[in-house]
Amino acid sequence: MPTRRYPFSFIILTALGVLTGLPGLISIAGFGTLLHPFLEDPMAGLALVVSAVALIGSGLFPFVIARLTRSENHTPEG
């Protein structure tokens, strides 16, 4: 059974996206003041959620490229 190895940039960007999105979702839910006074405004939470989506999307590029490269190497010639 081959082990899957994820690109390092995918792991880092996805982790940063999750860490950015969690306070954003907490802020949008109305509990942002518990974390920081800046997060009292739900629009700050929305900005964090949008940034999280961008980080996760940026992390998907190296993942897709690695997956395409892996599948291209295992395709039989014919």
The 8 nearest C-alpha neighbors of each residue, nearest first, counted from 0:
[[1, 2, 3, 4, 73, 69, 70, 5],
 [2, 0, 3, 4, 69, 73, 5, 70],
 [3, 1, 4, 0, 5, 69, 6, 66],
 [4, 2, 5, 1, 0, 6, 66, 69],
 [3, 5, 2, 6, 7, 1, 65, 62],
 [4, 6, 7, 3, 62, 9, 10, 65],
 [7, 5, 9, 8, 62, 61, 4, 10],
 [6, 8, 10, 9, 11, 5, 12, 61],
 [7, 9, 11, 10, 6, 12, 58, 61],
 [10, 8, 58, 6, 12, 7, 11, 13],
 [9, 11, 7, 13, 8, 12, 14, 6],
 [10, 12, 8, 14, 13, 9, 15, 7],
 [13, 11, 58, 15, 9, 14, 54, 10],
 [12, 14, 55, 16, 10, 15, 11, 58],
 [13, 15, 17, 11, 16, 12, 10, 18],
 [16, 14, 18, 12, 13, 17, 19, 11],
 [17, 15, 51, 13, 54, 19, 55, 14],
 [16, 18, 20, 14, 19, 15, 21, 13],
 [19, 17, 15, 16, 20, 21, 14, 22],
 [20, 18, 16, 17, 51, 21, 47, 15],
 [21, 19, 48, 23, 51, 17, 18, 22],
 [20, 22, 24, 23, 18, 19, 17, 25],
 [23, 21, 25, 24, 20, 26, 19, 44],
 [24, 22, 44, 47, 20, 26, 48, 21],
 [23, 25, 27, 21, 26, 22, 20, 28],
 [24, 26, 22, 28, 23, 27, 30, 31],
 [27, 25, 31, 44, 23, 29, 24, 28],
 [26, 28, 41, 24, 44, 29, 25, 23],
 [29, 27, 25, 26, 30, 24, 31, 41],
 [30, 28, 26, 27, 31, 25, 41, 39],
 [29, 31, 26, 25, 32, 28, 33, 39],
 [32, 30, 26, 38, 39, 33, 34, 25],
 [31, 33, 39, 36, 35, 34, 30, 38],
 [32, 34, 31, 30, 35, 36, 38, 39],
 [35, 33, 32, 31, 36, 38, 22, 30],
 [34, 36, 32, 37, 38, 33, 31, 39],
 [37, 35, 32, 38, 39, 34, 31, 33],
 [38, 36, 35, 39, 40, 32, 43, 31],
 [37, 39, 31, 40, 36, 26, 35, 32],
 [38, 40, 32, 31, 36, 37, 41, 26],
 [39, 41, 38, 42, 43, 37, 44, 26],
 [42, 40, 27, 44, 43, 26, 45, 39],
 [43, 41, 45, 44, 40, 46, 27, 38],
 [44, 42, 46, 41, 45, 40, 38, 47],
 [45, 43, 23, 26, 41, 47, 42, 27],
 [44, 46, 42, 48, 47, 43, 23, 49],
 [47, 45, 43, 49, 44, 48, 50, 42],
 [48, 46, 23, 50, 44, 45, 49, 20],
 [47, 49, 20, 51, 45, 23, 50, 46],
 [50, 48, 52, 46, 51, 47, 45, 53],
 [51, 49, 47, 53, 48, 52, 46, 54],
 [52, 50, 16, 48, 20, 54, 53, 49],
 [51, 53, 49, 55, 50, 54, 56, 48],
 [52, 54, 56, 50, 51, 55, 57, 49],
 [55, 53, 16, 57, 51, 56, 52, 12],
 [54, 56, 13, 58, 52, 16, 57, 53],
 [57, 55, 53, 59, 58, 54, 52, 60],
 [58, 56, 54, 55, 59, 60, 53, 12],
 [57, 59, 9, 55, 12, 56, 60, 13],
 [58, 60, 62, 56, 57, 61, 63, 9],
 [59, 61, 63, 62, 58, 57, 64, 56],
 [62, 60, 64, 63, 59, 65, 58, 9],
 [61, 63, 59, 65, 60, 64, 9, 66],
 [64, 62, 66, 60, 65, 61, 59, 67],
 [63, 65, 61, 67, 66, 62, 68, 60],
 [66, 64, 68, 62, 63, 67, 61, 69],
 [65, 67, 63, 69, 68, 64, 62, 70],
 [68, 66, 70, 64, 69, 65, 71, 63],
 [67, 69, 71, 65, 66, 70, 64, 72],
 [68, 70, 66, 72, 67, 71, 65, 73],
 [71, 69, 67, 73, 72, 68, 66, 74],
 [70, 72, 68, 74, 69, 73, 67, 66],
 [71, 73, 69, 70, 74, 68, 75, 67],
 [74, 72, 70, 71, 75, 69, 68, 76],
 [73, 75, 71, 72, 70, 76, 69, 77],
 [76, 74, 77, 73, 72, 71, 70, 69],
 [77, 75, 74, 73, 72, 71, 70, 69],
 [76, 75, 74, 73, 71, 72, 70, 69]]
